[in-house]
Amino acid sequence: MHDDLLTIYGKPVSNDSAYVQRLRFHQSWYRRHRLDRAYDTAKGYGNYLCVADGDRGTNFLTEAIAAFAFTRLAEHRGAVTRSRLLCNMLSSQPMCFNLFAPLALNPDLARILVGSLVPGRPIDTVTVAIEAALPENLLQDRTAFDALITYESAGQQGFIGVETKYSERFSPRSHRHAAATYAQWFDGHGWWRTEARESLYAKEIQQLWRNHMLALALGTRQTHGSGELLVLYAPGDPHMDAALTRYQGCLSEHTSPPRAIALDTLIAGWRTLAPDAATRAWLDAFAARYLALSPSEAEWQRYHASTRN
C-alpha cells in the first residue's frame, strides 16, 4: 500500500512543516484526480508536473491564462522562472498567474473586481501586471511585487502592490548589500521606529519589510500616485499572523501597515461580484485548486499514515 501511494502521489519532503505537507499533498492529489497527469519522477515529488505537461500549460486553470503565462515567460525579465512557473504546482508564482491573469486580460473585469479592494472610490481604469519589474530599481535589490495593480479613480492615480503566499514563508534571504539604499528610506521618512532598524532584518519579516518599503517608496513618485502593499495568503497559514504582528510593531505610529486578506475571503468576495458564468467558473476552479482541501482529505489521511510508518 505504501509503495502504491508513493507511485501515485510522490515521496514526502522530509523538512516540510505539517502545513506545507498538507498543501503539497493537495496539489499532488489534484494533479492525479483532476488533471489525470503523472508527476515528474526525476523530481520525485507529486506536486511537480512532467516537463511535457508543463510545456502544454497544464499548471494553469484556463488556456487563456496559460497563453498569458507563456507570453510573460518569453519576455525573459523579472523573477519568472520556467520550471517554477510551468511545473511546480505548489508554487505561489503560477498561483499568482491563475489569480491575476484574467484581470490583466480583461480590463472591464479588473475594474469590477479591483473595485472591491478600493472601497469608496469609483475605479475608472485598471491595469494589472504580474511579476512586475518597476522602471527604476528603487531599493537596489531587485525586490518586486508579485502583481502590480495600477488604477485611476476620479482623475487620481493609485496602485496596489501585491505579494502572494501559498505554502511559502517570507523569504529569509538577507539583502544587507542594499543597506545603504534601505537607510535612505529608513532615515528620510520616519516610516519605522528608530529602534526597530535591526529587527527588520529578522528572517521572519525581512521580505515583508522590503515589499512594504517598495510600496512606500513607489508612493513617493508621481508616476503611480498613492498606494499600498496587499498580502494575499492561504487560510490557515500558521506563520502569517505572527509575521504581520511582528512587522507592525516595527512601524511608526503614522505608517499604515500592509493589508492582508486570506485567499478564501478574496475569492468569496469576488464571486459575489462576478458578472458572468465564465468568471464564476474561473473563481470556482481557483478555489478547487488551492483552497478546498476537503476532497483530498481521505486520501491525505491514508498517505500521511503510510509515510509515517
Helices and strands as residue ranges (DSSP letters): H 2-9, H 18-30, I 31-35, H 51-55, H 63-74, H 82-86, H 92-105, H 107-114, G 115-117, E 125-132, E 145-153, E 156-165, G 176-178, H 179-189, G 194-196, G 198-201, H 206-218, E 226-233, H 240-248, E 259-262, H 263-273, H 277-290, G 294-296, H 297-308
